[in-house]
Amino acid sequence: MNKYNLEELKEKLERCKNIPIEEINPDDVDNIEDIKISRKKCREERILDFIATTKNPYAFKVNGTLVKISFSNNRSTKDCINRVIKSLYK
């Protein structure tokens, strides 16, 4: 997992988390159908790949509709992103 710059990924998460949906340009986010994460990698690497390869890990398009995800304070962001990835790549 040394190929990831963890500080950059943390900064990306913080920056993207705080962008209001009204300020997100739909052309600047990924289509959920286009996001490809290898199932052969361990959970941590899949999460890091998702964060590293998506333009905004908190926003994407589904059938042309802009979607922004957020998380309650009851769970960690890592747990929530892991659940989203697991549900997409069963």
Backbone torsions as a table, in degrees:
resi	resn	phi	psi	omega
1	MET	NA	12.5	-179.7
2	ASN	-71.1	-12.6	-177.5
3	LYS	-73.5	-9.3	-178.4
4	TYR	-97.7	138.3	171.4
5	ASN	-93.2	97.8	-173.4
6	LEU	-62.4	-34.9	178.0
7	GLU	-64.0	-43.1	177.6
8	GLU	-62.4	-41.9	179.9
9	LEU	-65.5	-39.3	176.7
10	LYS	-62.9	-43.9	178.4
11	GLU	-62.7	-41.7	178.4
12	LYS	-60.8	-45.4	178.8
13	LEU	-59.5	-47.2	-179.6
14	GLU	-63.0	-44.4	-179.6
15	ARG	-62.7	-47.4	-176.3
16	CYS	-71.6	-34.0	-179.2
17	LYS	-61.5	-33.8	-173.1
18	ASN	-93.0	3.8	179.0
19	ILE	-82.8	120.1	177.1
20	PRO	-64.3	145.9	-177.4
21	ILE	-58.9	-30.3	179.6
22	GLU	-65.7	-22.0	-178.5
23	GLU	-97.5	0.9	-179.0
24	ILE	-91.1	124.4	175.7
25	ASN	-81.8	121.0	-178.7
26	PRO	-56.4	-25.3	177.9
27	ASP	-74.3	-13.0	-177.7
28	ASP	-99.6	12.9	177.4
29	VAL	-125.7	160.7	-177.5
30	ASP	-82.2	150.7	167.1
31	ASN	-77.1	132.1	-177.0
32	ILE	-58.3	-32.3	-179.3
33	GLU	-68.2	-21.3	-177.0
34	ASP	-90.4	-8.3	-178.0
35	ILE	-81.6	118.4	-178.1
36	LYS	-117.7	121.0	178.3
37	ILE	-124.5	129.9	-178.7
38	SER	-66.0	130.2	177.2
39	ARG	-79.2	-10.4	-177.6
40	LYS	-80.0	-16.8	-178.1
41	LYS	-83.6	159.6	176.8
42	CYS	-69.1	163.3	-176.8
43	ARG	-53.2	-47.0	-177.7
44	GLU	-61.1	-42.5	179.2
45	GLU	-67.3	-36.4	177.3
46	ARG	-63.9	-41.1	178.5
47	ILE	-64.8	-46.8	179.8
48	LEU	-63.6	-40.0	176.3
49	ASP	-60.5	-44.5	179.6
50	PHE	-59.2	-48.2	-179.3
51	ILE	-64.7	-43.0	-176.2
52	ALA	-70.2	-37.1	-171.9
53	THR	-92.0	-20.6	179.3
54	THR	-84.4	150.6	178.7
55	LYS	-68.1	-40.4	177.8
56	ASN	-144.1	108.8	-176.8
57	PRO	-63.6	-13.7	-179.7
58	TYR	-99.6	-5.1	-176.9
59	ALA	-139.5	143.5	177.7
60	PHE	-160.7	172.0	177.4
61	LYS	-109.0	138.6	174.1
62	VAL	-124.3	114.4	-176.9
63	ASN	50.8	40.5	177.0
64	GLY	84.1	-4.7	-179.4
65	THR	-97.6	130.2	178.6
66	LEU	-72.9	130.2	179.5
67	VAL	-126.6	132.9	174.3
68	LYS	-122.0	128.7	179.8
69	ILE	-99.0	150.3	173.5
70	SER	-143.2	166.5	-173.6
71	PHE	-129.9	147.3	176.1
72	SER	-74.1	165.4	178.7
73	ASN	-78.0	-4.8	-178.1
74	ASN	-76.9	-20.9	-179.7
75	ARG	-125.9	155.8	176.9
76	SER	-77.7	154.0	177.0
77	THR	-58.0	-40.4	-179.7
78	LYS	-59.2	-45.7	179.6
79	ASP	-62.2	-42.4	-178.0
80	CYS	-68.4	-44.5	178.7
81	ILE	-63.9	-39.1	177.9
82	ASN	-60.8	-41.7	178.8
83	ARG	-64.6	-40.6	178.8
84	VAL	-62.9	-47.4	-179.0
85	ILE	-62.4	-43.9	179.5
86	LYS	-61.1	-40.1	-177.9
87	SER	-69.8	-30.8	179.2
88	LEU	-78.0	-31.6	-172.8
89	TYR	-120.7	53.1	179.0
90	LYS	-67.6	NA	NA
